Amino acid sequence: MQNRYVADVGDYGKYALLRNISKTGMLLGVNWYLTPDEKHNSDGKHTSYLYKDVYKDYDNELYCMLKDILDNNKRDVNSVQNAKILPSNTVFYDRVLDLSKEPDFMKRRMLRQSWHNEALRLLKDCNIVFLDPDNGLQVGSVSLTGNKGNKYIGMNELKDYYKLGKSIVFYNHRERKQEKEYLNKFRKLHDDFMGCKWLGLKFIRGTIRDYIFILQPNHFYEVKKQCEILLNSAWKENFSMLDL
């Protein structure tokens, strides 16, 4: 996540999803996987929806809060936290993950682990955690301590949350593959999270954005119910279920 993405159309869908999930009554935690803003592309500039009334119908309250953030030029995660877009008891971890100024590999590794451990401590009481990296689950060509590593979740990081009894939802940027082949990446992980339940949602407004759910069995039905409610609301034109 980068601050420059706040209030773009992807953010609108993301908070709609999280607001529905929070209706389960479970304590929500958010690890932004916050990274420094980049300037080499136009990502985060898809905000024209906030000047089209048709989008109000999806969630007028959320729409107005995001428009206020944009109109007042307060595009950062602190504004999201302060606006109470998510329930007031939501726990946020907003420490920036940036290893670029440390040249030593071992120190970078220690810094990454320290950042992760701090997140686990802060979110320890949460039932369900949302992880919001720029790109998603680590790919084989990227090291977590490399220049682009802060854009990814490590597999061990996912497992640490699950071992602590938490359900996980994480953002994953759609790869340039056929959907069936792309989703096999997640199907192959089923054995790594014994006994868990899987769900996936696709948000299709603008570029495709995927949300992958690794759920504790005792959380599954309530979370699935809220996903189905979302899919049967005005948002149904924007979200669909993934076959995981």
C-alpha positions in Angstrom: 0.0 0.0 0.0 1.1 3.5 -0.8 -0.5 6.7 0.5 -1.1 7.9 -3.0 -3.6 5.0 -3.6 -5.9 6.3 -0.9 -9.4 7.1 -2.3 -8.9 5.6 -5.7 -11.5 3.3 -7.1 -9.7 0.2 -5.8 -9.8 1.7 -2.3 -13.5 2.1 -2.6 -14.0 -1.6 -3.3 -11.5 -2.6 -0.6 -13.2 -0.7 2.2 -16.6 -1.9 1.0 -15.3 -5.4 1.5 -13.8 -4.8 4.8 -16.9 -2.9 6.1 -18.9 -6.0 5.3 -16.5 -8.4 6.9 -16.5 -6.3 10.1 -20.2 -7.0 10.4 -19.3 -10.5 11.6 -18.5 -8.8 14.9 -14.9 -10.1 14.7 -12.1 -7.7 15.7 -10.5 -6.5 12.5 -6.8 -5.8 12.1 -5.2 -4.0 9.2 -1.5 -4.3 8.2 -1.1 -1.7 5.4 2.2 -3.1 4.3 2.9 0.6 3.8 5.7 1.5 1.5 7.0 4.9 0.4 5.1 6.6 -2.5 6.5 6.0 -5.9 6.3 8.5 -8.8 7.2 6.5 -11.9 3.6 5.7 -12.9 0.1 7.0 -12.6 -1.2 4.4 -10.2 -3.6 5.8 -7.7 -5.0 8.4 -10.0 -8.3 6.6 -10.8 -10.5 8.9 -8.7 -13.0 10.2 -11.3 -15.6 7.9 -9.9 -15.9 10.3 -7.0 -17.5 12.8 -9.4 -20.1 10.4 -10.8 -23.3 10.0 -8.8 -23.9 6.4 -9.9 -21.1 5.3 -7.6 -22.9 6.8 -4.6 -25.5 4.0 -4.8 -22.9 1.4 -3.7 -22.2 2.9 -0.3 -23.1 6.6 0.0 -21.5 7.0 3.4 -18.2 5.5 2.3 -18.3 7.4 -1.0 -18.7 10.7 0.9 -15.9 9.9 3.3 -13.5 9.1 0.5 -14.5 12.2 -1.5 -13.8 14.3 1.5 -10.3 12.9 1.8 -9.7 13.5 -1.9 -11.2 17.1 -1.9 -9.1 18.1 1.1 -5.9 16.6 -0.3 -5.4 14.2 2.6 -4.6 11.1 0.7 -2.8 9.0 3.4 -3.7 6.0 5.5 -3.9 8.2 8.6 -6.9 9.9 7.1 -8.6 6.6 6.5 -8.0 5.6 10.1 -9.2 9.0 11.5 -12.3 9.1 9.2 -13.6 5.9 10.9 -14.2 4.3 7.5 -13.7 1.0 9.4 -15.1 0.3 12.9 -13.6 2.4 15.7 -12.0 -0.7 17.3 -10.1 -1.7 14.2 -6.4 -2.1 14.9 -4.0 -0.6 12.3 -0.4 -1.2 11.8 1.1 1.6 9.7 4.8 1.4 10.2 6.5 1.9 6.8 8.3 -1.1 5.4 11.4 0.3 3.7 14.7 -1.4 3.6 16.3 0.6 0.8 18.7 2.6 3.0 20.3 -0.5 4.5 23.0 -2.0 2.3 23.8 -5.0 4.5 21.8 -8.1 3.6 21.7 -9.5 7.1 20.6 -6.3 8.6 17.9 -5.9 6.0 16.7 -9.4 7.0 16.6 -8.5 10.6 14.8 -5.2 9.9 12.1 -7.1 8.0 11.7 -9.6 10.8 11.5 -6.8 13.4 8.8 -5.1 11.3 6.8 -8.3 11.0 7.2 -9.2 14.7 5.9 -5.7 15.7 2.9 -6.2 13.5 2.1 -9.6 15.1 2.3 -8.0 18.6 0.1 -5.1 17.7 -2.5 -7.3 16.0 -2.4 -10.1 18.5 -6.0 -9.6 19.7 -7.5 -9.4 16.3 -9.7 -12.3 15.0 -9.2 -11.4 11.3 -6.4 -9.5 9.7 -6.2 -7.8 6.3 -2.8 -7.5 4.7 -2.5 -4.9 1.9 0.8 -5.2 0.0 1.3 -3.5 -3.3 1.6 -6.7 -5.2 0.6 -9.6 -3.0 2.1 -13.0 -2.2 5.8 -13.3 -2.8 6.9 -14.7 -6.2 9.9 -16.8 -6.9 11.8 -14.0 -8.6 11.7 -11.6 -5.7 13.5 -11.6 -2.4 11.7 -10.2 0.6 14.8 -8.2 1.4 15.4 -7.1 -2.1 14.5 -3.7 -3.6 11.0 -4.8 -4.4 10.5 -7.1 -1.5 8.4 -4.6 0.5 5.7 -5.0 -2.1 5.1 -8.6 -1.1 3.9 -10.8 1.7 6.2 -13.6 2.7 4.8 -17.1 3.0 6.2 -17.4 6.5 4.5 -14.2 7.4 1.1 -15.6 6.4 1.7 -18.7 8.3 2.6 -16.8 11.5 -0.7 -15.1 11.5 -2.6 -18.3 10.8 -0.7 -20.2 13.6 -1.9 -17.5 16.0 -5.5 -18.4 15.3 -6.2 -15.5 12.9 -8.1 -15.6 9.7 -6.4 -13.7 6.9 -7.5 -11.7 3.9 -4.8 -10.3 1.6 -4.7 -8.3 -1.6 -3.1 -9.9 -4.6 -2.3 -8.1 -7.8 -3.6 -10.1 -10.8 -0.8 -11.7 -12.8 -0.7 -11.7 -16.6 -2.0 -15.3 -16.9 -5.2 -17.0 -17.6 -7.4 -17.0 -14.5 -7.3 -20.8 -14.0 -3.5 -20.9 -14.2 -3.2 -17.9 -12.0 -5.5 -19.3 -9.3 -3.5 -22.5 -9.2 -0.9 -20.5 -7.3 -3.3 -20.4 -4.3 -4.8 -23.8 -4.7 -1.3 -25.3 -4.3 -1.1 -23.7 -0.8 -4.1 -25.6 0.6 -1.8 -28.2 2.2 0.3 -25.5 3.8 -2.6 -24.3 5.9 -4.1 -27.6 7.2 -7.8 -27.4 8.1 -8.3 -23.9 6.8 -11.1 -22.7 4.6 -10.5 -20.7 1.4 -12.4 -18.0 -0.3 -11.5 -15.5 -3.0 -13.2 -12.4 -4.4 -12.4 -10.5 -7.6 -13.0 -6.7 -7.9 -13.3 -5.8 -11.5 -13.7 -2.0 -11.6 -10.6 -0.5 -13.3 -7.8 -3.1 -13.1 -8.7 -6.5 -11.6 -7.9 -6.8 -7.9 -8.1 -10.1 -6.0 -8.7 -10.7 -2.4 -7.7 -14.1 -1.0 -9.1 -15.4 2.2 -7.4 -18.0 4.4 -10.0 -18.6 7.1 -10.0 -20.4 10.4 -12.8 -23.0 10.3 -14.8 -21.3 13.1 -14.8 -18.0 11.2 -15.7 -19.4 7.8 -19.5 -19.3 7.7 -19.8 -15.8 9.1 -17.3 -14.4 6.7 -18.7 -16.3 3.8 -22.2 -15.0 4.7 -21.0 -11.4 4.6 -19.3 -12.0 1.2 -22.5 -13.3 -0.2 -24.4 -10.3 1.2 -21.9 -8.1 -0.6 -22.3 -10.1 -3.8 -26.1 -9.6 -3.6 -26.0 -5.9 -3.0 -25.4 -3.0 -5.4 -21.7 -4.1 -5.4 -22.6 -7.2 -7.4 -21.6 -5.4 -10.6 -18.1 -5.0 -9.3 -17.3 -8.2 -7.3 -17.4 -11.8 -8.1 -16.4 -15.0 -6.4 -13.1 -16.8 -7.3 -12.9 -20.5 -7.7 -10.4 -21.5 -5.0 
